[in-house]
């Protein structure tokens, strides 16, 4: 009887039960009315998929609620939550529905072929026996060799019952390999490190002889597992406000990217690990050793060469006090070594791009067939560039914050969105997870916050600058081509600015906030299913 009373007093059970009741009235109760809109029998598998996704979502919320409110916080629950929600996103948003996922696919496929010791790109030997269509693809820049069965353009980026039906029909398909051909997409020219998980997954699938669809899902799965593993390590290392990293990791847009083949996944994870390691060395570890500096340099070497727009965030290293080093000489040697190693890596990977920016006196944008901005334009008329930046914030700020959290999932599809009221709730989740709890000691000083603000502003300016030169027509009054997801690596550092003595919560509301974040994901994904299963 006492055990039953204790269970009945568990708030998590009540919150989880209320969530399931909400989903019941929103979706389960209307299931019979909606399901008749899915043609039968050709789409019976889509009907079953829709039903079981709703059941799985409700079951997960019950499990999450019980685990969150029974006993102390458990670190093991976070990676489990991230992986399950990621799998949910992986299923609801089929292959190639994420931004530029086809290009990420061929990039990871090329690295996979190199891992397996196979020919990865078309050469003269291939062209000598190629068909006219294959030669045309190679002439247009598509050089990555794939199995003949992996050259199909399905599933289409448009999410609907046809995509779901193809995914479900071929999820257990096999492909023994044999003939190879080329895909039309051009690979992404970044450091291969950010594609290692995807490439390992694709390699594993090829060794097992899995078909096209399961091969894509295997690459996605390995990417998701790598993301969950790295962020869990960051959460474990973080000395305070771990909930910030957890909340950012479980945002709908973050998990959508983590459950795809996108290299943004590794960027976000490594940025969090770098932030956590800096905070650990600055505020928890009593003294900094050589191995700590080596780990810091290694993280930066993996992170920064991929996207130099986040380079200013490396300044967080300066939060580590000199007194934690063996001597002032040790401090300066460590600092210069880290800077030198990172600069060398960045230079080797981005020299061509930066040199092109510096030399180009003309910039023609193929997508708009119009001239674009050049570095000379920036230097000759900085006031005009300032006006362009200001207009960008006025016009696009709302779009950036919405698409950073969960609006316009997929290929920027307005119908694949977390509802706008949920976006406001997600900001509330992030706010609650960022505030100081009663009894916590704040070591993040005002001066350090000012320095962090400077780094964040510089990084945001570089994000805008990259698309000013790379995507914006000269006659535009604002910068175009930027999506909110580009700011996710910067978001955790920005949220730490809220952590201070001025705003304090008397009780710990983070369990409820994190549960609400899970509920929003499940609700949003079932909503997407309910809209897209019928078209």
Rosetta blueprint (number, residue, H / E / L):
1 X L
2 X H
3 X H
4 X H
5 X H
6 X H
7 X H
8 X H
9 X L
10 X L
11 X H
12 X H
13 X H
14 X H
15 X H
16 X H
17 X H
18 X H
19 X H
20 X H
21 X H
22 X H
23 X H
24 X H
25 X H
26 X H
27 X H
28 X H
29 X L
30 X L
31 X H
32 X H
33 X H
34 X H
35 X H
36 X L
37 X L
38 X L
39 X L
40 X L
41 X L
42 X L
43 X L
44 X H
45 X H
46 X H
47 X H
48 X H
49 X H
50 X H
51 X H
52 X H
53 X H
54 X H
55 X H
56 X H
57 X H
58 X H
59 X H
60 X H
61 X H
62 X H
63 X H
64 X H
65 X H
66 X H
67 X H
68 X H
69 X H
70 X L
71 X L
72 X L
73 X L
74 X L
75 X H
76 X H
77 X H
78 X H
79 X H
80 X H
81 X H
82 X H
83 X H
84 X H
85 X H
86 X H
87 X H
88 X H
89 X H
90 X H
91 X H
92 X H
93 X L
94 X L
95 X L
96 X L
97 X L
98 X L
99 X L
100 X L
101 X H
102 X H
103 X H
104 X H
105 X H
106 X H
107 X H
108 X H
109 X H
110 X H
111 X H
112 X H
113 X H
114 X H
115 X H
116 X L
117 X L
118 X L
119 X L
120 X L
121 X E
122 X L
123 X L
124 X H
125 X H
126 X H
127 X H
128 X H
129 X H
130 X L
131 X L
132 X H
133 X H
134 X H
135 X H
136 X H
137 X H
138 X H
139 X H
140 X L
141 X L
142 X L
143 X L
144 X E
145 X E
146 X E
147 X E
148 X H
149 X H
150 X H
151 X L
152 X L
153 X L
154 X L
155 X L
156 X L
157 X L
158 X L
159 X L
160 X L
161 X H
162 X H
163 X H
164 X H
165 X H
166 X H
167 X H
168 X H
169 X H
170 X L
171 X L
172 X L
173 X L
174 X E
175 X L
176 X L
177 X L
178 X L
179 X L
180 X E
181 X E
182 X E
183 X L
184 X L
185 X L
186 X L
187 X L
188 X L
189 X L
190 X L
191 X L
192 X H
193 X H
194 X H
195 X H
196 X H
197 X H
198 X H
199 X H
200 X H
201 X H
202 X H
203 X H
204 X H
205 X H
206 X H
207 X H
208 X H
209 X L
210 X E
211 X L
212 X H
213 X H
214 X H
215 X H
216 X H
217 X H
218 X H
219 X H
220 X H
221 X H
222 X H
223 X H
224 X H
225 X H
226 X H
227 X H
228 X H
229 X H
230 X H
231 X H
232 X H
233 X H
234 X H
235 X H
236 X H
237 X H
238 X L
239 X L
240 X L
241 X L
242 X H
243 X H
244 X H
245 X H
246 X H
247 X H
248 X H
249 X H
250 X L
251 X L
252 X H
253 X H
254 X H
255 X H
256 X H
257 X H
258 X H
259 X L
260 X L
261 X L
262 X L
263 X L
264 X H
265 X H
266 X H
267 X H
268 X H
269 X H
270 X H
271 X H
272 X H
273 X H
274 X H
275 X H
276 X H
277 X H
278 X H
279 X H
280 X H
281 X H
282 X H
283 X H
284 X L
285 X L
286 X L
287 X L
288 X L
289 X L
290 X H
291 X H
292 X H
293 X H
294 X H
295 X H
296 X H
297 X H
298 X H
299 X H
300 X H
301 X H
302 X H
303 X H
304 X L
305 X L
306 X L
307 X L
308 X H
309 X H
310 X H
311 X H
312 X H
313 X H
314 X H
315 X H
316 X H
317 X H
318 X H
319 X H
320 X L
321 X L
322 X H
323 X H
324 X H
325 X L
326 X L
327 X L
328 X H
329 X H
330 X H
331 X H
332 X H
333 X H
334 X H
335 X H
336 X H
337 X H
338 X H
339 X H
340 X H
341 X H
342 X H
343 X H
344 X H
345 X H
346 X H
347 X H
348 X H
349 X H
350 X H
351 X H
352 X H
353 X H
354 X H
355 X H
356 X H
357 X H
358 X H
359 X H
360 X L
361 X L
362 X L
363 X L
364 X E
365 X E
366 X L
367 X L
368 X L
369 X L
370 X E
371 X E
372 X E
373 X L
374 X L
375 X H
376 X H
377 X H
378 X H
379 X H
380 X H
381 X L
382 X H
383 X H
384 X H
385 X H
386 X H
387 X H
388 X H
389 X H
390 X H
391 X H
392 X H
393 X H
394 X H
395 X H
396 X H
397 X H
398 X H
399 X H
400 X H
401 X H
402 X H
403 X H
404 X H
405 X H
406 X L
407 X L
408 X L
409 X H
410 X H
411 X H
412 X H
413 X L
414 X L
415 X L
416 X L
417 X L
418 X L
419 X L
420 X H
421 X H
422 X H
423 X H
424 X H
425 X H
426 X H
427 X H
428 X H
429 X H
430 X H
431 X H
432 X H
433 X H
434 X H
435 X L
436 X E
437 X E
438 X L
439 X L
440 X L
441 X L
442 X L
443 X L
444 X L
445 X L
446 X H
447 X H
448 X H
449 X H
450 X H
451 X H
452 X H
453 X H
454 X H
455 X H
456 X H
457 X H
458 X H
459 X H
460 X H
461 X H
462 X H
463 X H
464 X H
465 X H
466 X H
467 X H
468 X H
469 X H
470 X H
471 X L
472 X L
473 X E
474 X L
475 X L
476 X L
477 X L
478 X L
479 X L
480 X L
481 X L
482 X L
483 X L
484 X H
485 X H
486 X H
487 X H
488 X H
489 X H
490 X H
491 X H
492 X H
493 X H
494 X H
495 X H
496 X H
497 X H
498 X H
499 X L
500 X L
501 X L
502 X L
503 X L
504 X E
505 X E
506 X L
507 X L
508 X L
509 X L
510 X H
511 X H
512 X H
513 X H
514 X H
515 X H
516 X H
517 X H
518 X H
519 X H
520 X H
521 X H
522 X H
523 X H
524 X H
525 X H
526 X H
527 X H
528 X H
529 X H
530 X H
531 X H
532 X H
533 X L
534 X L
535 X L
